[in-house]
Amino acid sequence: MKCVRDNCTGRSVCNVRACLPDYLLSLENKILEEADPTELQECSLYEVEFRGNRKEFYKDDNPQNLRIGDFVIVQADSGHDAGWIFSSGALARKKVEQRSLDPNNKKILNILRKASTEEIEALQVIETREPEIAEICRKKIAAHQLDMKFVDVELRFDQQKISVFFTADHRIDFRELVRDLASEFHVRIQMVQISTRDEAKRMGGVGSCGRMLCCTTWLKEFHQVSTDSAKYQNMQMNMSRLSGQCARLKCCLNYERDSYLEQLKKFPIVESIVKTEQGKAKIERVDIFRDEIWLHYEANDTWQCLNLEEFNRIFTRRN
């Protein structure tokens, strides 16, 4: 999302055909209009986005007239880091509350300052070092014969810490690897085990729908997705098509699930048996868009399609 980082105000158009910073500002204004004024007293909270789609919340105790898209230097564990302001004020506060966090928590770190041109250039230099660091990490993992998949590496802005992201099916003893990497780079090494969903979120990409991944752009939390969501929507059980880049069921299968369940209340239960003049028939499938119910007569292997209104007129609905 380059428009965010360049503090775009309409000069360019992003993949969702809208300027993201301007959209977030309008969303914040909408929240301000609808919220109780007593709940939104001066709020100095900011959501900062780092490389790899990582986002954290910070506060600005010394108002610096910051806005969405600004590149800022923030406090970090025994050092400092750099990122882009993704949301601010009322909107950031709302996100904090949605995650059941305390906006007034004193442990929330500070934004130190707005980054200078030299610091922005320094970050670009740091980013050019990461591919080389990643390659060394891959070789070290292979040398130690660890059963883990390397995902990504992140060199902190102050170059005092390297975070290595990986996936694994079980607990990994990587103490020797950490010592080896620390002696190689002479910085602190943090090993971060993530899920396959977090891997897709961090790496980004385009889904089969042609849009950026939901987890990369707007989805805050991962929820359990079952094959029932696909069944309710009469989708074919083709796991390769139902799975996302994380090799798990697509999160979007849940988006319309409740709407389908509400509509299905009007229909008889699939696989239930009804008695007709032609004999017993099984309800094989329903189509909520066409209001159709398909019956299968096993005795003579024939099918019958009825409109929902006609079905209700002929049969007694079974809940």
C-alpha positions, 0 to 999 in steps of 0.5 A, a space after each residue: 500500500 504505497 499510497 499510505 507510506 507516501 502520505 497520498 492525498 489523492 495523487 494516486 489510486 490504490 488497488 481498491 480504487 480509493 485513497 486509503 489515508 483519506 478513507 481512514 480519516 473519513 472513517 475516523 470523522 464518522 466515528 467522532 460524529 456517532 460516538 458519545 463525546 465523553 468517551 472520546 476525550 482527547 485521544 493520543 493513540 496511534 496505530 503504527 504499521 511496520 514491515 510485514 503488515 505488523 501493527 502495534 499501538 502507540 501514544 503521543 504524549 507530546 502532540 506533534 500534529 501527526 496524521 495517517 501515512 506519516 513515517 515515525 520513529 517509535 520506542 521499542 524494547 531497548 531501542 527504537 523502531 520505525 513505521 507508518 501511522 495506519 490509524 489515529 485518534 478515535 479510530 485507533 482507540 476504537 480498535 484498542 477497545 475492540 481487542 479488549 485492551 486498555 487505552 490508558 495502559 501505561 505500558 503503551 510505548 511512545 512515538 518519539 518523533 516524525 521521521 526525517 528524510 535521512 531516516 526514511 532513506 536509512 530504512 530503505 538501506 536496511 531493507 536492502 540488507 534483509 534478503 542477505 540476512 534471510 539467505 544466511 538464516 536459511 543456510 543456518 537452519 539447514 546446517 542445524 537440521 531443524 524441522 522448521 520452515 523459514 518465513 521472513 526476517 526483519 531487521 529493526 530500524 536501529 539495527 540492534 535486533 533481528 526477528 526471524 519468523 518461522 513455522 513448525 508443527 511442533 516445539 523447536 529447540 533453536 538455542 544453538 541456532 540463536 547463538 550461531 546467528 548472534 555470533 554471525 550478526 552481533 545483534 539480538 536474535 528473536 525467534 518468532 513461531 507463527 501459524 500458516 495464517 500469520 505467514 500468509 498475513 505477513 507475506 501478503 498476496 492476491 486471493 482467487 477473487 483478484 483482491 489483496 488478502 483480507 488478513 493483509 489489508 483489514 482482517 483483525 482476528 482469525 476465526 475458526 472456519 469449518 466445511 459447514 460454511 461451504 455446505 450451507 452455501 451449496 459449494 462443492 467440497 473442492 478443498 483446493 478451491 476452498 483453501 487460501 494461500 495459508 492452506 487453510 479454509 478461506 476466511 471469506 467462507 464465514 462472511 455470508 454464513 449467517 445470511 445463508 443460515 437465516 435464509 435456510 430457516 425457510 426451507 426443509 432440512 436437507 436429507 430429510 424424508 418426505 412422503 408423497 403420492 409417488 412414495 418416499 423422497 429424500 430432500 437432496 438440495 435446496 437453492 435459496 436464490 431460486 427458492 427451489 427444493 430438489 427431491 430424489 425418489 430412491 425407489 425409481 431413481 427419479 428427481 423432482 424440483 419444487 418451488 418453495 411456495 409449492 412445497 409448503 402448500 403440499 407438504 408439512 414442513 419439518 423443522 
